[in-house]
Amino acid sequence: METPLREGHYTENKITGQKICIYEAADKNSFVFLQISLTQNEFIPANILSAGQNAKTIFTSIKNAFPDRENINEIGDDAFIAPPGIHILKGDYYLTIGAGNIKRNKDKVISAGAKAMANIEASF
């Protein structure tokens, strides 16, 4: 069953080079959402990069915080499922896609992650 979504709400965290877009359900009583987050080294300030913080260290920190995560093969350089959804590292890019209930939407976030990675890789 598809759920209509409202227009996305975009935010940035300039310190970490992270851009987030969240789409909430058109029905305000619904808990359905789609959240896409992309962290890129290219947008992390030089002083933060020189201190050792980058897409890979952020990804690794999150990955280590979820020892019971489900590792996903064949997407990006490394990927896993943990809240809020799929986490993917590819080079200098860290992508997260969440879509509500992880167990119910696992296949959807994996598919969305694979498609997003294919688009990112096509831009190299």
KEMIGU-417826 format. One record per residue: residue in one letter; y, z, x of N, C-alpha, C, CB in turn. Coordinates in steps of 0.05 Angstrom, whole numbers, plus 32768, in hexadecimal, padded with zeros to 4 digits. Glycine has a CB too. Layout:
<recs>
AYZXYZXYZXYZX ...
</recs>
This chain:
<recs>
M7FE880008011800080008000801980008012800080187FED E802B7FEE800D80437FEC801D80597FFD800F804C7FCF801F T806A80098020807F80198016809A800D801E807D80368020 P80AB8007800B80C67FFC801380D58010802480D67FF57FFA L80E38006803980F28018804B810F8012804880E880148068 R811F8027804E813C8023804F814480168069814B803E804C E815C800D806C81668002808581638016809B81837FF88082 G815D800D80B38159801F80C98172802E80D2814E801080E0 H816D804680DD8183805680E8817F805781068183807480DC Y8192804D81158190804A8132819F80608141819B802E813B T8192806C815581A0807F81668198807A81838199809C815E E81A88085819581A2808281B281A5809D81BF81B6806E81BF N819480A181D4819780B881E6819C80AC8201817D80CB81E6 K81B680AB820881BE809D822181B380AA823A81DC809C8222 I81AE80C4823A81A480D38251818880C9825981A480F1824D T817880C38244815C80BA824A8158809C8246814980C98238 G816D808E823F816A8071823B815A806A8222815E80648253 Q8159807D820F8148807A81F88159806F81E0813B809581F0 K814D805C81D28158805181BA8144805681A4815F803381BD I814D8060818D813B806781778145805A815D813880868173 C8132804E814E813980448134812480508120813980258133 I812E805D810B811C806880F78122805C80DC811F808780F6 Y810C805480CF810D804880B580FF805C80A280FF802C80B4 E810E8066808E81038079807B80FC806A8061811680908076 A80EA8075805180E28069803880FA8067802580CC807A802B A80FB805280168110804E8002810F80647FED810D80327FF4 D80F7806E7FE780F380847FD580F9809E7FE480D680847FC8 K810F80AC7FDE811680C47FED810280DB7FEB813180CD7FE4 N80F080D97FD880DB80EE7FD580C280E87FE580D480F07FB7 S80C280D17FF380AB80C9800380AF80D3802080A880AA8003 F809980D9802D809980E28049809380CA805C808580F8804D V809280B28051808B809B806180A38093807380848083804F F809D808C808C80B28083809E80A6807280B480C1809B80AA L80B7806380C180AF805480D980C4805B80EE80AD803580D4 Q80BB8065810580CE806B811B80C6805C813480CE808A8120 I80D9804F814080D58040815880E8804B816D80D880218154 S80DD8052818480ED805D819A80E6804D81B380E7807B819E L80FB804581C280F7803681DB8108804381F080FD801881D7 T80FB804B820681098056821E81068041823480FE80728226 Q811D80398240811C80258255812B8030826D8129800B824B N811F802D8285812C8035829D8148802882A0811B802E82B5 E814A800F8297816280008299817A800F828D815F7FE5828C F817580208279818B802D826B818D804B82728187802B824D I817D80548285817F8070828E8194807182A48163807B8299 P81A7808482A281BC808582B781B0808982D381CF809D82B1 A81BE807E82E781B4807E830281AF809A830D81C880708315 N81C080AD830681BC80C9830F81A380D5830481D480DA8309 I819B80CE82EC818380D882DF816B80CB82EC818380D282C0 L816C80B182F1815680A382FF815280AE831B815C80858300 S816880B38329816580BD8344815B80D98345818180BC8353 A815D80E8832F81518102832D813381018326816081138318 G812980E98322810C80E6831D810480E3830080FE80FD8328 Q811880E182EE811180DE82D2811280C182CB812580EE82C0 N80FC80B682BF80FB809A82B780E7809782A180F4808882CF A80E4807F829780D2807A828080B68084828680D1805C827A K80AC8080829E8091808982A5808E80A782A68088807D82C0 T80A280B582B180A080D282B380A380DE829780B680DE82C5 I80B380D3828680B680DC826A809B80D8825B80CD80CE825B F809080C0825E807680BA8251806180CD825B806E809C8257 T805F80D18275804A80E28280804D80FF8277804B80E1829F S806681088275806B8123826C80628127824F8089812A826E I80688114823E805F81158222804081138221806B80FE8211 K803581018230801780FE8231800A81188239800F80E78244 N80148125824D8008813E8256800B81558242801481468271 A801F8152823180238167821C800E81658206803F81648210 F7FFF815082057FEB814C81F07FCF814881FC7FF2813481DE P7FC3815D82067FA9815A82137F93814F82007FA08174821F D7F96815281E67F82814881D37F89812D81C87F7F815C81BC R7F9B811F81D67FA4810481CD7F8C80F081CD7FBB80FA81DF E7F9080DA81BF7F7D80C581BF7F8880AE81D17F7680BA81A3 N7F7B80A981E77F84809381F87F7D807881EC7F7780968214 I7F90806581EF7F8C804A81E47F8C803781FC7FA3804381D0 N7F78802681FD7F76801282127F817FF882097F58800F821A E7F887FE7821D7F907FCB82187FAC7FC7820C7F7C7FBE8207 I7FBC7FDC820C7FD87FD982037FE97FE5821A7FDE7FE881E8 G7FFB7FD48225800D7FDE823A7FFD7FE68253801E7FF48230 D800B7FF682647FFE8001827C7FEE801A8275801380078291 D7FF7802882607FEA804182577FF38046823B7FF18059826A A7FE28051822A7FEA8056820E7FD8806C82037FE7803D81FD F7FE3807A81F07FD4809081E27FE0809581C77FD480AA81F3 I7FCF80A281B67FD780AA819B7FDC80C8819C7FC280A28185 A7FF380D181937FFB80ED8190801480ED81807FFF80FC81AD P801C81048174803481038164804C80F78173803C8120815C P805C80E68167805A80DE814A804980C58145807680D98140 G803D80B9815A802D80A1815580228096816F803E808B8148 I8028807D8175801E8072818E8034807381A480148054818A H802B807A81BC803D807B81D38033806681E7803E809881E0 I8044805581F0803C803F8202804F803E821A803B802481F3 L8043803C823280528037824A804C801C8254804C804D8260 K8061800D825A805E7FF2826680757FEF827A805E7FDB8251 G806E7FF0829480827FEE82A98098800282A5808E7FD282A8 D80B07FF982A280C7800B829F80CE8011828180DF7FFF82AC Y80BB800C826F80BF8010825380AC8025824880BC7FF58244 Y80B78037823880A6804B822980AD8047820C80AC80688233 L8099803F81FC809C803981E0808B804D81CF8093801C81DA T8097805781BA8089806881A7808E805C818B8093808581A8 I8078805A817C807A80528160806B8066814F806E8035815B G807A8072813C806E8085812A8071807B810D807C80A1812C A805D808280FD805D807980E18051808E80CE804E805E80DE G805C80A680CF805280BB80BE803780C680C7804F80B080A1 N802580C980B5800B80D580BB7FFC80C480CF7FFA80D780A1 I7FF780D080E77FEA80C280FD7FCE80B980F67FEA80D38116 K7FBF80CA80EA7FA380C380E37FA280AC80CF7F9480DB80D8 R7FB380AD80BB7FB3809880A77FBE807E80B17FC280A1808E N7FD1807F80C47FDF806780CD7FD9805F80E97FFD806C80CA K7FC4806A80F57FBD806581117FBA804781167FA380738118 D7FAB803981067FA7801C810B7FC1800D81097F93801180F6 K7FD3801680F77FED800880F47FFF800C810C7FFC801380DB V80008025811780118029812F8005801B8147801580478134 I7FEB801A81497FDE800C81607FE57FEE815E7FBF80108160 S7FE37FE381467FE97FC7814280077FC181487FE27FBE8126 A80187FD3813E80357FD08143803B7FD2816080457FE48132 G802E7FE5816D80327FE9818A802A7FD1819A802380018194 A80137FC5819380097FAD81A1801D7F96819E7FED7FA68197 K80277F93818580397F7D818080547F82818F803F7F7B8162 A805E7F9A818E80777FA0819D80737F9C81BB807F7FBD8197 M805D7FA481C680587FA081E280567F8281E9803E7FAE81EB A804A7F7381D880497F5681DD80657F4A81DE80387F4881C6 N80767F5481CC80927F4A81CC80A17F5381E580A17F5481B3 I809D7F6C81EE80AA7F768206809F7F66821E80A47F95820A E80857F628220807A7F54823680847F378237805B7F548235 A80887F2B822080927F0F821F80AF7F0D822A80917F058202 S80BD7F24822A80D97F24823480DA7F27825280E97F398227 F80C47F2C826080C47F2F827D80C87F15828B80AA7F3C8287 
</recs>
